[in-house]
Amino acid sequence: MLAFIQKNTYLLLGIVVALLIGGVLTIPGLPVEPVPDISPQQVMVSVTAPGLATEEVEKLITFPLESSLTGIPGVTDLRSISRTGVSAVYLKFTDSSNIDLDRTRVSQRLQLARDTISVPGISITMGPLATGMGEIMQIQIKGSEYSLTELNRIMTWTVAPQLKLVPGVVDVNVNGGAEETFELTLDPARMVSFGVSIDDIDQAISTNNASSGGGWIAHHDEQQVIVARARITGLESFGLIPVKTGPHGHVIRIRDMGKVAIGTRTRLGAVTRDGQGEIVNGVVLMQNGASSNATLRAINAALPGIRQSLPQGVILDPFYTRSTLTTETIGTVKENLIIGAILVMAALVVVLGDWRAAFVIASVIPAALIVAMAGMRWFGVSANLLSLGAIDFGMIVDSSLVVVEHLLTTRNQTDSREGFRTLAHKALLGVIQPVSFAIGIIIIVYLPILTLEGIEGKMFRPMAQTVIMALIASLLYCIICIPTLAAFFMKYGPVDRETRFVQFVRRYYEPALAWSEHHVRLLIGITLGTFGVAVFFSSQMGGEFVPQLDEGSLLVNSLRLPSASLETVLRGVTEQERILKNFPDVETVVSNTGTSAIPTDPMGTGETDTFIFLKPRSQWTTASTEAGLVGKMSAALRERLPDAEYSWTQPIQMRMDDLLSGVRTQLAISIYGSNLEMLSHLSDATIKAISSVPGAADVNSANEGVMPYIHVDVDRDSAARLGVAVPDILQTVEAVGGRIGTSITLDNAIIPSQVRFSKNAVVSMDQIGRLQIRRSDRAGWVMLQDVARLSLIDGTSRIDRDSLNRRIIVQANVRGRDVASFVKAAQNAVSQQVKLPAGYRMSWAGQFRNLESASRRLSIVVPIALVLIFGLLVAALGSPGAAALVFVNLPVAATGGILALVIRGMPFSIAAGIGFIALFGVAILNGVVLVSQIRTYQKSGMAVVKASFEAARVRLRPVIATASVASLGFFPMAFSGSAGAEVERPLATVVIGGLVSSTLLTLLVLPSLYAFVFNNRTR
């Protein structure tokens, strides 16, 4: 193969250049995200039944719906939330399932669900084909001359449909304002006076808003189409609808029953901004699998045309886009990669002393990066903090470094360009086997990451795929291009001389090596002692799944009494926004209260998510960190608005936590049982136990508590005796809050009709009881309280279910300590203080579960990979003993990584674990380089001891070069303060710390140990 490459060098170079150009052309389409999308394969089904109480929603809607959806292939979890007027059911499928097929199967079951749900007039819809990370833009619609209701209609029927035509946009969630209705406000006295029931009005509206076709007729050789139209064309025609005819031919119309006007449906939520009051906004949802950067570009291109279609004085204000965080985090990745490349280049020049050689070696960096990014585009891997941020240019240049360094030591053997070219290929031939084995071993070390499943797999598999593609590309580039580039750019003839840096290192290394030759046992003892210290520290080290990403935005969830009216809650939220907006670090504050139009996460009217969009970090004055800001903002809110409970997080982190455990916090404790009162009691006890654990923050129940319900229980016996039909009773009660009827199409908008009693007629339970219901024989009227029992009863505001069982969730955040140790302490506290009765159980969920899952899988797969690597080393080195000595590098490298984490005060995380995996690959590479040289000297007849220490002296420079470029490549990640750097920091810290200890072992311990072991064997 090498002979073929040497013979067809320029042809292969041309092919490589063509491939790189093709790769460059494919990169612009690469999806760009701040972090990997960890959303599971999930389908949401929502049901809206305005006015229906929480327990009725659970019994009459949620339970039948869940029962209809059980048994669908691939479902791994089925959970639901029931609230007043809303039910949301979430089905989670296996990661390998086809989401389109899953949605089709759910859609088929929904027809069965509709047949089993007895509540009339409900709306069952399937959630959009979007992930939990799909919110990519928020747009406010403004118009000083327009009401919130009118702005809602414009956003819903003018803006949203055009946005949904944009490629990559699956839906637009319109929030704020209220849905417009053609409203008839009933006067109960007039209804009794005219003898008109609610059913009469319903029938009149539904039969007087229609069109029909009469076919066509032929008239004078032309065809004329016949159409009959009785459509409602406005409020006036709506009010003119006849309900009945009086005894003297007098027409009784809808407008005679009360007041006809533009009204609104019962609101389940609202949006406010900057303490200025309510607004209307649209949240753009990206389609599952689409590229956020491409979708945002398409939206920005479509907005000018959409703005032209708006009425005079209406404007669109996009106040949030995902690109803000994406730009900052990808900017961090670019900064780290550029600085890393510069540091690697500088290290090569300092160690090798030849800028031409450094240039040849560094040429592999852009080539490998282009191939890796093209591969990411091909395999659908997004460019993010983990996939691109984990690329270490030091590892990328390792294979080329070994080849060029070997060439530098032999280039004095020729005095012609052609001879130098042959010598360059011979240098490649001389080291290609150990280099290929070393790169192969690094790749094998990364293979266990590809076995991760679930959330951890989605988070870290793309990183491993990217690194593996870059390593393969670097090895192929080394074989095909490096000899030719070296022969073309580098000088031939002069004797290789060590640089001042290497000479400086050698000045101290030679005495240390000589000392180690005569103190092998002491050196081994020191090594084992240091390793023991590291093992002790590792046992005391905490853990977390991944470090929290500082997103540049904050989110505070505030919880008020569930019985508070929406208007009361909004007054508190508005004041809350004013307090937050007064902080000079805040750009804008937007609050979502209650449930949105698409109830992806239904909240009660007493619950608010407040998004705090911050200015650039350079403009912060209140605090230098997000933790500092949270502390001061939280203190201000608790001091001035103590009537609410506050829980702090970040927008993306909140979504990740919600996807992991169903709540917006880092930790969720689910208590399962049947009795709601007992569940509430156990929840209170659990909250008390967890709150006593150091590090606990924002501990509360996801269930807001109880709220008052007016129960209207129909007395069937009295109703039958008095001649009143049960449906008429239910219609009367429904009209208290607003009975939705036939929809009216008007000016490209679909507006529902609504019939409701005047607010003055239903201000109390007593007045509701005095509402009149017409008898079935139309012979008179009966009061509601005569055919039903009215009572005021406290009931729960939210019911959670999981796997068909009721549950209550206790949620908590962790501050000031790692999550893993906190969970352990909290579990101990709960087990001691909370006793579960028979039939009740408790489960813990959150990111720590993913840490445990990933750790368990890696603890199985990594040893298998190491056994495979050991087999390859035996094959490459020809000796199990030599392979075992190379493996000694691994615990020593781990020692440095552990101590580096301890020194920097970092807990163990999966990111740090990935760092150990990367570190083991480089450590094995250095060991292979040294042991291969020792074996080569042995084969030439040199004694074991002399071969060991001579190889150490000869391979000093390549070992230093390999370790320095690998560590310097990670240096920017370890110490960067830019957005997103905290995610990469543990990985880089482990690699740098481990390479320090691994290099010391390779240069001092390994030669001494090899000489000690194999010299004894020879004897």
Secondary structure, 3 states (H helix, E strand, C coil): CHHHHHHCHHHHHHHHHHHHHHHHHHHHHCCECCCCCCCCEEEEEEEECCCCCHHHHHHHHHHHHHHHHCCCCCEEEEEEEEECCEEEEEEEECCCCCHHHHHHHHHHHHHHHHHHCCCCCCEEEECCCEEEEEEEEEEEEECCCCCHHHHHHHHHHHHHHHHCCCCCEEEEEEECCCCEEEEEEECHHHHHHHCCCHHHHHHHHHHCCEEEEEEEEEECCEEEEEEEEECCCCHHHHHCCEEEECCCCCEEEHHHHEEEEEEECCCCEEEEECCCCEEEEEEEEEECCCCHHHHHHHHHHHHHHHHHCCCCCCEEEEEEEHHHHHHHHHHHHHHHHHHHHHHHHHHHHHHHCCHHHHHHHHCHHHHHHHHHHHHHHHHCCCECCCCCCCCCHHHHCHHHHHHHHHHHHHHHHCCCHHHHHHHHHHHHHHHHHHHHHHHHHHHHHHHHHHCCCHHHHHHHHHHHHHHHHHHHHHHHHHHHCHHHHHHHHCCCCCCCCCCHHHHHHHHHHHHHHHHHHHCHHHHHHHHHHHHHHHHHHHHHCCEECCCCCCCCEEEEEEECCCCCCHHHHHHHHHHHHHHHHCCCCEEEEEEEEECCCCCCCCCCCCEEEEEEEECCHHHCCCCCCHHHHHHHHHHHHHHHCCCCEEEEECHHHHHHHHHHHCCCCCEEEEEECCCHHHHHHHHHHHHHHHHCCCCEEEEEECCCCEEEEEEEEECHHHHHHHCCCHHHHHHHHHHHHCEEEEEEEECCEEEEEEEEECHHHCCCHHHHHCCEEECCCCCCEEEHHHHEEEEEEEEECEEEEECCEEEEEEEEEECCCCHHHHHHHHHHHHHHHCCCCCCCEEEEEEHHHHHHHHHHHHHHHHHHHHHHHHHHHHHHHCCHHHHHHHHCHHHHHHHHHHHHHHHCCCCEEHHHHHHHHHHHHHHHHHHHHHHHHHHHHHHCCCCHHHHHHHHHHHCHHHHHHHHHHHHHHHHHHHHCCCCCHHHHHHHHHHHHHHHHHHHHHHHHHHHHHHHHHHHHHHC
